[in-house]
Amino acid sequence: MAPADQTILITGASGFVGSAVVLTALKSGYKVRLTIRNPAQEEWLRKVFGHEGQVSFVTVPDFLKDGAFDEVVKGVDFVIHTASPIPLPELLQPWKENYIDPAVIPTQSLLESATKEPKIKKVVITSSSISFIPLDRSLLGESRTASEQTGNPDVGSLSEFSKLDFGHGFGAYHASKIAGDLATWEFHATKKPHYSIVSIHPDFVYGAIPVLKSVKDIDNHHTTAAILWREYNGIDGLLRFQDVDHSVHVDDVAEAHVKALGDEIKDGERFLLSAGEFKWDDLLKHAQEKYPELGFKLNTIPSWKDGWSATYFKLDASKAARELGIQYKDIYQQFDQLVDQVKTLPKE
């Protein structure tokens, strides 16, 4: 069956990764049914996505409601679940209600609803590279390197893990990624659904933000790409804790999601995505030399981040390159695409 004859339900279409996945799916010829939380979002998203005739919208105002997805899965061939809570700086305790439940409950609910639609062949879940990373990074061993073979950290009972005190918002966010992935594969093991499940685990994602409306809008985006932009404009973010880091291009993440729908990608596969390491100062030099008129700068790492370098980890993302054919775009391509987009946007 050709993509034009198949429909993908995509959650999180108004988000950074979700919107990129939508655009890639549309370019591949699929029809898409997109969940939005507020009908007012539809007008702008139609402008972003275009492809009239391939796009439809359905409003799901509360992802935590029982049976929230029962109706929206009807008649679709595939599901891509990208929707995920974003850790806002002001979002604090209770960790379970603010972080864990919004990551776990919608995933479980969507997977359950999909069991009621026999037409669905595959569900692709957006997870994160940190779902393979223990909260105590030293447990990774001397290499500090994770891959799909690493698997999820052993946290014991998921219900008891969800009740822990994670100390701070980023810790709770990390825990939510572990919990969401555990919930996916627990469902897979216990419910044995008629459809296949594949999970995608991106590194820190950079690149253009398809749904961005203006330069000022970056201030209100709590996505990794927006934080990267703010870092290089002298605003300290929650991503940079040491001199070296790693990342992945949003286009590569979107491509992986759509390629995962292929028949050759079997049930139970997990794909970690990363373009590899980069140095923050090297990227600064690139930014200043290529865009001198934009005045890019990078603050020294503030003292409150002292010791956080101990949380650093590395990723082996060769499986996705090998099995999905992903040719990773490096950090300079990621940054340049974001800059090129911002230069075309209105100020406000």
Secondary structure, DSSP 8 states (H G I E B T S, - for coil): --GGG-EEEEE-TTSHHHHHHHHHHHHTT-EEEEEESSGGGHHHHHHHH--TTTEEEEE-S-TTSTTTTTTTTTT-SEEEE-------TT--S-HIIIIIHHHHHHHHHHHHHHTT-TT--EEEEE--GGGGS-SSGGGG-TT-EE-GGG-S---S-HHHHTTS--SSHHHHHHHHHHHHHHHHHHHHHHH--SSEEEEEEE-SEES--TT---SGGGGG--SHHHHHHHHTBT---SS-SSSEEEEEEHHHHHHHHHHTTSTTS-TT-EEEE--EEEEHHHHHHHHHHH-GGG--B-----GGGTTGGGG--EE--HHHHHHT------HHHHHHHHHHHHHHS---
